[in-house]
Amino acid sequence: MKTEDEIKRWTARRKSALVLEIIQAKTTVAEASRAYDLSPSEVEGWVDEGKRGMENALRAKPEDVREQYERQLQLLQQAYGEAMLELRARKTLQALLDEEGK
């Protein structure tokens, strides 16, 4: 049977408390990973998210979470569109080169 500590979920409050301990140098990512059986990359991700959230909160005009995600989504869609255009151009060029080689 699982103990109470094993059943606890990693809520935003628990993650925040752990990230704060890391930022305050009360523990390290490696120590926290071992103590809570988490991957170091997962803990580092929480620290990065916490830093981004802190930076946003300290801005003169903070963005709400929805605006942040919409902006990130727009940037990803633009990058995807550019990659698709480049891929199509490369395929077209290759087809033309193949035709010339015949």
HUMOCOR-V965487 format. One record per residue. RES is the residue in three letters. PSI is psi as a letter, one per 30 degrees, with the letter a starting at -180 (999 if undefined). D_LAST is the distance of its C-alpha to the last C-alpha in Angstrom with 2 decimals. Layout:
BEGIN
{{RES PSI D_LAST} {RES PSI D_LAST}}
END
This chain:
BEGIN
{{MET k 71.22} {LYS k 69.52} {THR l 71.68} {GLU e 71.90} {ASP e 69.74} {GLU f 66.93} {ILE f 67.00} {LYS k 66.83} {ARG l 63.67} {TRP i 62.00} {THR l 63.06} {ALA e 62.34} {ARG e 65.90} {ARG e 65.50} {LYS e 62.16} {SER e 63.75} {ALA e 66.70} {LEU e 64.54} {VAL e 62.32} {LEU e 65.51} {GLU e 66.85} {ILE e 63.67} {ILE e 63.76} {GLN g 67.47} {ALA g 66.72} {LYS f 69.01} {THR l 66.24} {THR l 62.70} {VAL e 59.47} {ALA e 59.69} {GLU e 63.32} {ALA e 62.71} {SER e 59.74} {ARG e 61.91} {ALA e 64.98} {TYR g 63.29} {ASP h 60.58} {LEU l 57.76} {SER k 54.50} {PRO e 54.61} {SER e 51.46} {GLU e 53.24} {VAL e 56.31} {GLU e 54.28} {GLY e 52.55} {TRP e 56.00} {VAL e 57.08} {ASP e 54.04} {GLU e 54.70} {GLY e 58.35} {LYS e 57.60} {ARG e 55.33} {GLY e 58.05} {MET e 60.68} {GLU e 58.72} {ASN e 58.27} {ALA f 61.95} {LEU g 63.04} {ARG l 61.05} {ALA e 63.03} {LYS i 61.21} {PRO k 59.90} {GLU k 57.02} {ASP l 57.74} {VAL e 55.60} {ARG e 53.86} {GLU e 52.84} {GLN e 51.50} {TYR e 49.36} {GLU e 48.15} {ARG e 47.15} {GLN e 45.36} {LEU e 43.60} {GLN e 42.49} {LEU e 41.10} {LEU e 39.21} {GLN e 37.80} {GLN e 36.65} {ALA e 35.00} {TYR e 33.29} {GLY e 32.06} {GLU e 30.68} {ALA e 28.92} {MET e 27.35} {LEU e 26.17} {GLU e 24.64} {LEU e 22.91} {ARG e 21.48} {ALA e 20.34} {ARG e 18.60} {LYS e 16.83} {THR e 15.80} {LEU e 14.61} {GLN e 12.61} {ALA e 11.00} {LEU e 10.26} {LEU e 8.93} {ASP e 6.63} {GLU e 5.50} {GLU e 5.55} {GLY f 3.79} {LYS 999 0.00}}
END
